[in-house]
Every structure is written in C-alpha cells, then in structure tokens.
Amino acid sequence: MKITITKTTSPKIKPDYSNLGFGRYFTDHMFLMNYTEGKGWHHARIVPYADISLAPSAMVFHYGQEMFEGLKAYRTKEGVIQLFRPQKNIERMNKTNERLCIPQVDPDFVLEAIKTVVNVDRHWVPTDVGTSLYIRPFIIATDPHLGVSPSKTYLFCIILSPVGAYYAEGLNPVKIFVENEYVRAVKGGIGFAKAGGNYAASLRAQKKAYDMGYSQVLWLDGVHRKYVDEVGTMNVFFVIGDEVCTPQLGGSLLPGVTRDSCLTVLKDWGMHVNERLVSIDEITEAYKKGELKEIFGTGTAAVISPVGELNNEGDRMIINGGKIGTVSQKLYDTITGMQWGLIPDTRGWIVRVE
C-alpha cells in the first residue's frame, strides 16, 4: 500500500525545546489509515495535523473500543534520527488488537508508516539533552452504531509530540503511594493491553495520590490485594539484597518494552534477576531489615524513574536515602545511551529513520 503525503502550507512555530514538558505540543503532520470490513486497511496517508471528525454515535465513544501505543524517535549528536525497538511496540499493538477485536495491522507496513511520518517531520525531533519525539499510534472504532459488538470500521492514526521529561522530577526519585482501595486490573481482563480503559480506571487513585503529595501509585493485584502489579503507568523493579526482581507477567501487567530491555541488560551484566510474585509485605520486611536497596519504574515515557519514598498505609519508607541507586543510574545511562547513539547497539535494537 502506498502512503500519500500532503504537506502543510502553514507550518507551526516550534516550542522552546528547553521547556517542553510532556505531550503538550504536536508536529505539523499525522498519519491516517482507514479500515472497512471486507476491504481491509486502506487509504494510507500523511496529512497536516488537524481535528478528526466523527459521528456522535461512533462506537469508540460508547464502548471504548480503542488502543494506543507509545514509542520515541531520538536524534544523535551526528544528527541521525533513530527508533528504539519499534518492532516490539508493533508486536504489542497486535496483541492488544486481538484482545479488543480490532483488526490486525501488518507489522512491516506500520514500521514503514512510523518511519515515514517521522521523516516528514524530522525537523521536529529536538536536539536538547533528555528530549525526544514521542510517537503515539492509536486505533479507534468509528462505526456510527449503538450496539455492543465489534466495529466494522476503524481509523488508525499516528501523531507526534516533541517531549522532555515525563515527570517534573526528571531522574530525581519520585514519591509513591501504595494503593489499597482501588484495583487496576485482574488476570483475564485487559490489564496487559495498551487500552484507554486501563488508564481511565487508574485516574481516581492517581488523583488521590497527587492530593497527598505523591507522584504515582503502586498497584496491588486485584485478587489477593497483596502482590505488586505496576507503579502508575510503568512496570516496577526492586533491588532486594543481591537480587533484582520484578512482578511476573500474568495477564494483568503491561509487557513493557523498557521492562524487557532492562531484564535483558541486567542478565547480560550477570546480575541475579527474577520475574516472580512480589508481595508488599515482602517489600516492607526487606526495608525493615535494610535489604531493600532500590525501587524504580520503567517505561517508554520516563525510561527509568527511581523511587525515593514508598508510603504503605501511612508507613513511609525512604529508599536509598531518597537518592537514585547505582542499578537505576546504570540502567538509565545504558538504555538512553543506546537510544541517543552514545554507546554501541550490540543487540540490533536501533532502527534508523532514513
């Protein structure tokens, strides 16, 4: 399928790259593609960034049939623009699509679409240290129909946003609140999928944490209410003694690309790494014994987010003196080093945008 390109005649004024924040600005163009039952995906195009017109009865508004992904483009000091493991995001996209009865997309074509739209807006990829171009592919159900069933038409869109640090704290440790009242997801649900419903369900607890002065929440499992799931919108790792552990995937956790990358790197370093059940009681006990050395979240947006304080029902645990730990720092330097081309890519994870 050919991608047609229509360039804007009114380019935007670019923002101050030293004060981007996250998800506040959008580039000049976007990618669009339609799906029609019986015809498949068609009409792939890059057009000026603009509003999308949908019928009030479009099924996405009423039944939440939609998915999204998130990855980044980075500019190296030589001016090369590159992506970090985009095939993993596309693979996860199709797993989400399968769960939500959204038609599969051709992985090779999606990668081509991502590279093409990034190339069209390549002058939007920022150069400041710690900045990147966030890439948001998403698919929404567009059938104008009220009835609980899969849509017969869809819109696939890719938008781009130059971004800085996800958290205001940057790489400084954040404060986390253990959520004991609300539940994010359970096995058999859509917790592993990149779907808006997961994030809508997290907002109540997130607001509660913010109101208490915390940046994020630590989710516990929805059945036993004692095993750790995720931290906010990120996967979570714990350094306990000489072990680095993270909750095992089981259907309620998002299989993060950064999570997988960190596991690979940690194993390459010869560290003692485990994917297993991790209870909040174990974390508390390890802290009391002085064995809890580090906690950090992993995700595309923030890459590595060290935790400086964990609050469990009023029991405040100060992690590593409130400072970033050696494992967190080394992982951040390694992952971002590959992303920005500062260290060699020995694993074939980098895809260049030509």
VENVEN-V457012 format. One record per run of one state. SS is the DSSP state (helix for helix, strand for strand, loop for the rest). FROM is the first residue (numbers start at 1). LEN is the number of residues. If there is no record, write none. Layout:
# VENVEN-V457012
<<SS/FROM/LEN> <SS/FROM/LEN>>
This chain:
# VENVEN-V457012
<<loop/1/3> <strand/4/2> <loop/6/11> <helix/17/3> <loop/20/9> <strand/29/8> <loop/37/3> <strand/40/9> <loop/49/9> <strand/58/1> <helix/59/5> <loop/64/2> <strand/66/3> <loop/69/2> <strand/71/5> <loop/76/5> <strand/81/4> <loop/85/1> <helix/86/14> <loop/100/7> <helix/107/14> <loop/121/1> <helix/122/3> <loop/125/7> <strand/132/10> <loop/142/2> <strand/144/1> <loop/145/8> <strand/153/11> <loop/164/10> <strand/174/6> <loop/180/16> <helix/196/5> <loop/201/2> <helix/203/9> <loop/212/4> <strand/216/5> <loop/221/6> <strand/227/5> <loop/232/2> <strand/234/7> <loop/241/2> <strand/243/5> <loop/248/9> <helix/257/12> <loop/269/3> <strand/272/5> <loop/277/2> <strand/279/1> <helix/280/9> <loop/289/3> <strand/292/8> <loop/300/3> <strand/303/10> <loop/313/2> <strand/315/4> <helix/319/4> <loop/323/3> <helix/326/14> <loop/340/10> <strand/350/3> <loop/353/2>>
